[in-house]
Every structure is written in structure tokens, then in C-alpha cells.
Amino acid sequence: MLEVNIDGASRGNPGLSAIGIIVKQNDMTLIEHYEYLGIRTNNQAEYESLRRALEICSKLDKEITIFSDSELLINQRNSKYKLRNQELKVISRDISVLEKNFEKILYKHVPREKNSKADKLANRALNEHIKKNMELAK
């Protein structure tokens, strides 16, 4: 079973956004992925991190546990909260299709401090994007 920590980061809401994903199996890190998204809300970034994680992991294993510090995301995927936001509904449809690639998916909420590595990756993507644009502006 894969253990996947995901995080979406946004500087501003909406603002510059990125994702961080860490995929582990048997306490061994298999993949660290980070990616700049563009302008998104924080919740959109969280959902995008899940979508991308499911894409990445679909070729690796059929059982997965997703860990996120986003209570909204976890509770919506576990059907505890209704999904009302139209932009998130679009991403959610893609996620539902990707979920069919797995035999078992668990969604678990973790405190922010237990998700710090995924958060660092998301912020790394933001920092690299900002640095690159500052250099281009010179």
C-alpha cells in the first residue's frame, strides 16, 4: 500500500499556487513531486495536489492512503461535507475518475506539522517560480 502526503500552497487566496507530493511504500520514499500551478485558491491547490497524486500513483499500486492537512478536502472525499464550489466540483469529477484506478483508497487528515515535507515541496515550487521570474525581469 502506498502512503501519500499531499499539500497545496497558495500565496494569496487566490494567488500564486503550487503542490507538493511525497509517495512512500514501506517507509521508503519512492517519489517527491512538486509543481507550480499558476493562480489558484488554496482549496483549488489542495484538490490539484490530490488529482496529481492519483495520476502519479495509478501506475504504482492499487491500494493507497492519502494524508492531507486539509480538513475540507479529506471530509469532502470521505463524504462528511458536501462539495458546493463549482471550480472544485470540476476537479472532483477528475478525481472520481482517477479513483477508479485503485482497489482501495483511504483519506486521512493529519495535523499540519505531520505534513511538513509535502508543504516544503509545494513552497519550493513557489520559490523556484518566483526566483525564475525575478531573474527574467532583470
For each residue, the residues with C-beta under 8 A, 3 or more apart:
1: 25 61 63 64 65 104
2: 23 24 25 30 57 60 61 63 64 65
3: 23 24 25 64 65 67
4: 21 22 23 24 53 57 64 65 66 67
5: 20 21 22 24 67 68 110 115 117 118
6: 19 20 21 46 49 50 53 66 67 68 118
7: 19 20 21 46 49 68 69 70 115 118 119 121 122
8: 17 18 19 37 40 42 43 44 45 46 47 48 49 70 122
9: 17 18 19 20 42 45 119 122 123 125 126
10: 13 14 15 16 17 40 41 42 44 45
11: 15 16 17 126
12: 15 16
13: 10 41 42
14: 10 17 39 40 41 44
15: 10 11 12 39 40
16: 10 11 12 36 38 39 126 129 130
17: 8 9 10 11 14 36 37 38 39 40 41 42 44 45 48 126
18: 8 9 34 35 36 37 45 122 123 124 125 126 129
19: 6 7 8 9 33 34 35 37 45 48 49 52 121 122 125
20: 5 6 7 9 32 33 34 49 117 118 119 120 121 122 123 124 125
21: 4 5 6 7 31 32 33 34 49 52 53 56 118 121
22: 4 5 29 31 32 33 117 118 121
23: 2 3 4 29 30 31 32 33 53 56 57 60
24: 2 3 4 5 27 28 29 30
25: 1 2 3 28 30 60 61
26:
27: 24
28: 24 25
29: 22 23 24 32
30: 2 23 24 25 60
31: 21 22 23 56
32: 20 21 22 23 29 121
33: 19 20 21 22 23 52 53 56 121
34: 18 19 20 21 121 122 124 125
35: 18 19 52 125
36: 16 17 18 125 126 128 129
37: 8 17 18 19 40 44 45 48
38: 16 17
39: 14 15 16 17
40: 8 10 14 15 17 37 44 45 48
41: 10 13 14 17 44 45 87
42: 8 9 10 13 17 45 46
43: 8 46 47 70 72 73 85 88
44: 8 10 14 17 37 40 41 47 48 87 88 91
45: 8 9 10 17 18 19 37 40 41 42 48 49 122
46: 6 7 8 42 43 49 50 68 70 72 73
47: 8 43 44 50 51 73 88 91 92 95
48: 8 17 19 37 40 44 45 51 52 91
49: 6 7 8 19 20 21 45 46 52 53 68 118 122
50: 6 46 47 53 54 66 68 73 77 95
51: 47 48 54 55 91 94 95 98
52: 19 21 33 35 48 49 55 56
53: 4 6 21 23 33 49 50 56 57 66
54: 50 51 57 58 64 95 98 99 101 102
55: 51 52 58 98
56: 21 23 31 33 52 53 59 60
57: 2 4 23 53 54 60 61 64 102
58: 54 55 98 101 102
59: 56
60: 2 23 25 30 56 57
61: 1 2 25 57 64 102
62: 101 102 103 104
63: 1 2 102 103 104 105
64: 1 2 3 4 54 57 61 102 104 105 106
65: 1 2 3 4 105 106 107 108
66: 4 6 50 53 74 77 105 106 107 108
67: 3 4 5 6 108 109 110 114 115
68: 5 6 7 46 49 50 73 74 107 108 109 110 115
69: 7 109 110 111 112 114 115 119
70: 7 8 43 46 73 74 109
71: 74 75 109
72: 43 46 75 76 81
73: 43 46 47 50 68 70 76 77 107
74: 66 68 70 71 77 78 107 108 109
75: 71 72 78 80 81 109
76: 72 73 79 80 81 82 83 88 92
77: 50 66 73 74 95 107
78: 74 75 107
79: 76
80: 75 76
81: 72 75 76
82: 76
83: 76 88 89 92
84:
85: 43 88 89
86: 89 90
87: 41 44 90 91
88: 43 44 47 76 83 85 91 92
89: 83 85 86 92 93
90: 86 87 93 94
91: 44 47 48 51 87 88 94 95
92: 47 76 83 88 89 95 96
93: 89 90 96 97
94: 51 90 91 97 98
95: 47 50 51 54 77 91 92 98 99
96: 92 93 99 100
97: 93 94 100
98: 51 54 55 58 94 95 101
99: 54 95 96 102 105
100: 96 97
101: 54 58 62 98
102: 54 57 58 61 62 63 64 99 105
103: 62 63
104: 1 62 63 64
105: 63 64 65 66 99 102
106: 64 65 66
107: 65 66 68 73 74 77 78
108: 65 66 67 68 74
109: 67 68 69 70 71 74 75
110: 5 67 68 69 114 115
111: 69 114 115
112: 69 115 116 119
113: 116
114: 67 69 110 111
115: 5 7 67 68 69 110 111 112 118 119
116: 112 113 119 120
117: 5 20 22 120 121
118: 5 6 7 20 21 22 49 115 121 122
119: 7 9 20 69 112 115 116 122 123
120: 20 116 117 123 124
121: 7 19 20 21 22 32 33 34 117 118 124 125
122: 7 8 9 18 19 20 34 45 49 118 119 125 126
123: 9 18 20 119 120 126 127
124: 18 20 34 120 121 127 128
125: 9 18 19 20 34 35 36 121 122 128 129
126: 9 11 16 17 18 36 122 123 129 130
127: 123 124 130 131
128: 36 124 125 131 132
129: 16 18 36 125 126 132 133
130: 16 126 127 133 134
131: 127 128 134 135
132: 128 129 135 136
133: 129 130 136 137
134: 130 131 137 138
135: 131 132 138
136: 132 133
137: 133 134
138: 134 135
